[in-house]
Amino acid sequence: MVAHSHVAWWKSLGLVFLPSLVVFVALDLTWITLFAGSVYKDVLGDYLTPQPRVVPGLLAWLCIVGAVYLFALPLSRTPAGAARQGALLGLGLYGCYEATNLSILQRWTPALAAVDTAWGCTACAAAAVVQLLLQRRLAAAAGAGPGGAL
């Protein structure tokens, strides 16, 4: 497990959480732009807003990356372990969302649910690995004393 106790929470927030949020958002926007946007448009049609709503999107990204930070990162010892923990968390988050949509939305399809859940596993795995690597770097710099650089 990555030691968090000797690193100030605000440093971890600023140097682990926020950069991983930027990476996650960049990955998700790339996913939406290159693949998922057209799939959603084909399946959902006029159910989609003409332009995405920024604030709800940011809140969703904060919640997802925050969940990775709070629940996957503390259980991660290696990059492979972080990927596994992130993917499992993504399965829970995205799988719940997709199953709910399948149960209440006529246009939601099993194929869309499967692809989107797989993406959620991948994106959360990537976020967890980024967080672990950044946390290790931060812990090493904190252990190096005042001369340690980030």
N, C-alpha and C positions, 0 to 999 in steps of 0.2 A: 504494500500500500504506500502511496506517496505521502510523505510527511507534510502536513499542512501547519502544524503547530508553531513552527519557528518563522513562518512567513506571515507578515501582516495581512489581514483580510483585504485591505484596500489595494495592496500590491497585487495580490492574487486576482482580485476583481479587474484591475486595470491591465495587468500583464498576462493573464491567462483567459479569463472569461471574455473580456471585450474583443481581443484579437480572434478568439475562436468564434465569436458571434459574427465578426466580419467575414471570416472564412466560410461559415455556414451559409450566411446570406448570399455570398458570391456563388457558392455551389448551387444553392437552391434557385437563384435567379437564372443561372446558366441552364439548369435542368428544365425550368419552366420555359425559358426562351427557345431552347433547342429541341425539346421533345414534348413535355407535358402540356404546354399551352395549346398546341394544336389538338392533342388528344382530348383535353378537357373541352375545347370548343366543339369538337365533333360529337362528343357524348352529351354535353350539357347545353350546347346551343345558347338560346336566349336566357337561360338561367344565370349565365355569367354577366357580371357587370362590364360595361364598356371599357373601363379602366380599373385596375386593382385598387382597393382601398388600402392606403399606406399604413394607417395606424393599426387596424386589426392585424395586418400582415406582420408589422413589427412586434406586436404583442405575442403573436404565435411564435415567431422566431425567438423572442426572449424566453418564452416558456420552454420551448424545446431545448435550447442551448443551456438554459438554467437547469433543467432536469438532468441533462448529461453531466453538467458540472457538479450537481448535488448528489446524483445517484450512481453514475457510471465512473467518474473520475476517482472517487475515494476507494473503489474496489479494484482499481487498475494498477498492476505492477509492471507490465511490459506493454509495448505497443500492440502486440497481438491480443493481450488480455484487454486492453482498452478498446480495441476494435470489437472484440466479442461483447464486452459489456455495453458499448454504445449500440451495437446492432440489436442486442436483446432489448434494450430500452426503446430503440426505434420500432422494433416489432410490437411492443406493447402500446406505444403512443399512436403510431400510424395504423396498426391493426385495429385498435379500438375505434378510431375515427372512421376507418374504412368499413368495418362491420356495422357501425351505426348508420352510415350512409346507405349501405346495402339494405338495411332493414327499413328505412323510411323514404328513400328517394327512388322513384320509379326509373329514372334514367341512369342511375349508378350501376355499373356493370361489374361482374366478378373480375373481368380482365383488368379494368381500371383499378379496382381495389388491390389486385395482386401486384400490378406494376408499381403503384404508388406506395404500397407497403414495402416492397423491395427497395424502392428509392429511400424511404424513411430509414430503413435499416442501414443502408449505405451512408447516407448523410450523417446520421447519428454516430456511426462507427468512425467516420472521418473526424467529426467534431471531438470525439473522445480521444482519439490519437493525438490530435493537435493540442488538446488541453493537457494531456499527459506530458508531451514533449516540452511544452511551455512551462508547466509546473516543475518539471525536473530542472530546467534551466534556471528558473527563479530560485528554487531551493539550493542549487549549487552556488549561485551568486550570493545568496544570503549566507551560506556556510563559509564563503570565502572572505567574509568580513567586508570592511569599508572599501577595500581595493577590488572586490569582485565586481565585475561589470556585466550588465545585461545588454 
